[in-house]
Structures are given as structure tokens and as C-alpha cells.
């Protein structure tokens, strides 16, 4: 036998479906339906802003890795692409491109690379970028194009359409009667995506299609998205039962704003979510509860981003105390 | 719903290439090199000298103490040397080399195929015969069988579980044995049950071997429910002792505890067959079935091979000479087997498989950063946190590794298999576990 031999420790096989790049690629695939629907409704600028955001993220990551951090290049792991796409999805359509670039710089530079890159960031980079923009440029970040009528590409000229969430907020404050809000919100169009909002969050069905893909590919587990949305539904439902004139039916909460986008794609970010199923459930309940608290009582109409970031900060604590269920665990005798 | 173990587990592709290949008897080699340490415990002590004539089945090395095992000659011939050989890992180990001159057996060994059902021996006599025949756990752990059959005082065995799971990908030796020697294996299992004083015997078989399950069920029908064939959901590492007990009985062996703590004793299907041959036929353990396999090999096979045969000759028989390029040769299965740097290694009592993997099949990807995906936590059948213990073991924080129960690790490799960042988690865990065990032993001996 003349062959050279490799010698290493077991196991000698690896799951070919589990590689960082493949999992990130599957997230990108899962975001495609939302991108397509959004482009159909809002027009080509959606694609352009998304590509610009991805390009900025890749550029900043490459630059920081090459000239500041050192080490092997990490562009191929695909995480910067996902961050760029998610950042774009969280922005309104008519945002100036330089703001997108600033958001990308904060997301990649501050939220991710400062901590050492992928795997070490405590907060979801795309959300840090978004929240920075929201606080720094509140007007640009909350001016949404009005979407009217049937699916069409040419309806984006009119500016400053109130988002469904803003209308719901007005109802909660008592500025607008609930009947008027309800007459302007149509459940079916919310589901399909004919509503005002950030680029990526407008179509619930497209986002859920991506969710199904992620589950099928076993990239994420169902627990976090389902528990986040379930918690929102329960809290919204109780509030609605107690005060129907102020609080809308809970299904509207799930179908509006960034609820599905956040629950499926942002809260499930591996790096910033707990390791165990039990921990994930606690984390998800927290996100749902904080989101609803902000939506119903806070100053902002939407609270998803803040809720996720707040719960991100609890992840180390959750991972320390919520351990996986051990095989054959015995109660330790007290010493 | 089929039974399985409660926590973690993975589904690597089965790749049972040789499942339809009947067991072939492999030809006698020219010389055999019989290592003196083929089991867990003290190496056996040679009781023959250079120049001695030996017969097949003759005792050539005696067990050194209780946790050790007798070793018999697998051929008849002349002892050429009693010294050392270089094993698969490139280490020198004591061994007896015998020049093969024929196949003459010692007196009293029954080599016929006749099935002997009745066994009238007392439990103590059975255990003595098992010890005399040098039987060890043949699933790969090679723990001396007579030790496991001697239930420690204060414990009571309630059931015997025969491990016919064979959850390692590629391996089919136990599968073929259950199909071709099922009746003998079940009699062996009954004898073990008698030695333990238990009435109930379970045979756990994964559902990817429906033919073996059907065959054994037919054979077990005559035992009036005392032997139950349990089909199990396919899931690695179900052949792990603790996982199998949990899958079959629903009981979890406590951390740091032995299977007997939940009343279970597990023996491999191959061990049960060896017990049959030893007790009913007076034949010591001098040969076993091994799967020689790999996608690169032209002829994957199941071979019945004498102990001490060089593995190189098995590989050549299965067509390794036509395989080009860099290879990995694994003794055992792909998940827990050990890669070899010397294919001249001898066939041993615990050799269940010989697997040839090509470089693309087995190459490890480049190590990247942990992305905290939790796949290792999800996969771990012991409910541990491989990502954390890998990291703390790497920086030699063994105190923290112990706090996180590293000693519970069964080294199944599910974590490394699942890691998207190609982290060698199990490499670090093995290091950490060895150190922690050392520290714990030092503490108790104080």
C-alpha cells in the first residue's frame, strides 16, 4: 500500500449541511421572497438600497478586518451579507443612501467588529445600525411612502403615509377612534403586503415563506419566532378584551410593523440568542412582552428593535443559568 | 412511535455498503501477531515461550488479575517471538508472534455447526467459562465480559440488554451476525441472563435492519416473552450503553453511575455469540466478524477473521490496492473509531470495522469562529454544553470543565459532527475530560 494516511481524532465525518456559509446562504434565500414582494410593490429602489447596504457592510467588514483587526478574511462566511440585507429591510424606502452607509458602518464597525467579529458581538448588528439611524435621523426613518390600492409599482410618490402601527398608536392614545383605524386597516392586505412600512417588513406571507424555508433547512428552530409572536398575541389579546376601544385585535399586532421580520430573522440570530431551547423560550417571551409594552404604552409606535436589543443583553445571563437538560442528572448532595 | 433515547443525537447517513454481503471466512495468514492487551485492564501475561508448539484455542497468555482477560492462540504453529509489535497508533506494545503451520485445535472444542440449546451450568460455572474463554465486550469497548457478569454485592440485575444497534455508519458486522447466527446469539443471550439471574432479555435493534428484527422475532417466539426484540428509531449514538438502556427501559443511568445502578446489564450481540461458542462449544474467543468497508473499496465485505491477522491483508483482499490518493484508515466506525498510521495492526477482539475514507470524504474544514448556533448543545446526547467545555478545556480551565460535568461526556462525536465552524470540539473535550478525570482520581485517593 503506497497511499499516504491521514491521522486525526474521531469523528471522521462532518455534517455537510452544517457550515457557517451554507447556513448564512439559507438565510439570504429565505429573505428573497420578501425582497421580491417589496420590489414589486415599491419598485426598483428596494433592490438598489438592499444591494447598496450589502455592499457597504462587505466593504466595512473587509476594511476593518484587513487594516485594523488582522487575521484571515471573513467575508466568505456570508454574515455581512445577511446583516446588510436585514439592515436594508429595516429602513424606509426613501432613505438617503448616505444614511444607509452610516447605518452599515455602525452595524458592522461598532456592533460587530469592535467586539472581535462574528460570534463575539453581544447585540444584533443590523438592529444596532437601525436603532442608531432611528435615534439620529428620526424624521427620515419614520417617513414612509403611502401604498394605495392594488399591487403596483408606481404608487410610491406620495410621502408620509401613516403606518398601520402609527394609526394603532393614535387609537391607543385616544387621538383617533378605533373604528376609523379599523376601516383603514384591512387584514388581507396586511397579510399580502399592501401596507406602509419598512422595505422588508411589509409582506407577512413572504416572510413566513422564508420562515418555512429556514425550518425546512433546519437553520433555526421554531421556538423563538412562535413564542415571540405568541406572547404578543396573548398580551395584545388581553389588552383588547379589557379595553377594545383603545387596543386593536391582537392579530393586527402580529401582521404589522416588524413583528414577523424581527421574530423570524432578527431574534433568531445565533450569536445573540440563547443556546438552549428553554433559554430561547424565556428570551422570546421577553421580546414579545417588551415589544407590546412599547407598542401600547411607549413613545414609539414600534418596539421590536428595542425589545430584541434589550433581550440580547440578557443572553449571557440566560446561558449561565438555563442549562440544557442533562442525561442522568442526580441532585447533588449538600456538602 | 419507535423507542429511542431522550436527549440529543444525530442522523449521519447510514452507508451500510456491506449489509447484503454474507459473512466470509478469511484465509489463515502466514503469521499472526497476537497483542497481549486487547481489552480494558491489565495486559495478559504470556505463558508460552519462543519455540513452543501451540494449537488453535490454546491459552498463550493469562489474565493478570480480575479486570484482565485470557488470550488464546488463534492458529496452530510455532511461537516465533514473545516481544513487542508496533500497533495502529505507532506505539510498541507486547505481543506474541506465531508462525502458522496449520489449523489444529486443542481437544474438546466443538467446531461443528450443530445447535446446542440446553445449558445446565450454574451461574458461577458460566462466568468461569466466560472468563476462561477470554471474552471481552465486542462492540469496541473491550471490557472483560466476566467482570460485567459478576454483579457487585448490593446491586441487583433486573434485565439484560443485548446491543444489536450498530449505530455507527458503515458497520454491518453485528447485522450480519444477527441474521446468520441469530439462534446461537439468542442462546448466548439466554446463558448470560442465567449467569446474571435475570428473567428478562431485550435485544435492541435499530429499525434500519428490518430483516434482522423479523428474523430475531421469529427465533425469540419460543422463549415465552422472556426474550423481547425491541426495534429502535435510527439515531446515533444509540449503541452507547447509557443511550441504549434509556431507549429500551426508559431509565437513565445516573451521572458517574454504572448501568447496574438502574438494574441493567448491556452486552453486545457479538459478545452473546462468543458466549454461546465458549459455553456450549468450548471454543475460546479467537476469531470475530469485522466489516471492511468504504466507498473507495471495490468490494466491501464482512469477514470472519482470526485474531492476530494483519489488517493490511484484509484491506488488500477488499481491493485497497486500486485506490489512489491520500486516505484515512479507521479502526472501528467513522464516528468513534481510531484512525491508523500503521495498517499492519493486528486483528483484535474489539475490531468491529475497518473503514477506508478518501481525503475529500474526511477532510476537516478550516476552523472558524463559534457562532453560538447551539447545534452542539442540541446534538449532545448527554445534555452537556460542548461549545463551552471545548473552550474552557482549550484554555486549560479544568475546574470550570468539571463544574460543567465534562466527566459525563461519552466521546460520541455528535458535537464535532454538527459544528458549522468546524471546531474540533471533541479533541478539546477529550483533553479536558482526561485531565479532569486525573484530578478527580487524585482527589479521591487523598
Interface residues (C-beta under 8 A of the other chain):
Chain A: X1 X3 X4 X5 X6 X7 X8 X9 X10 X11 X12 X13 X14 X15 X18 X19 X20 X22 X23 X74 X77 X79 X117 X118 X119 X120 X270 X271 X272 X273 X274 X275 X276 X323 X324 X325 X326 X327 X328 X329 X330
Chain B: X6 X7 X10 X12 X169 X242 X246 X252 X253 X254 X255 X256 X257 X312 X315 X316 X320 X321 X323 X324 X325 X326 X327 X328 X329 X330 X334 X335 X336 X337 X338 X339 X340 X341 X343 X355 X357 X359 X361 X362 X363 X364 X365 X368 X369 X370 X371 X372 X373 X374 X375 X377 X380 X381 X382 X383 X384 X385 X387 X405 X408 X411 X413 X416 X417 X418 X419 X420 X421 X422 X424 X426 X427 X430
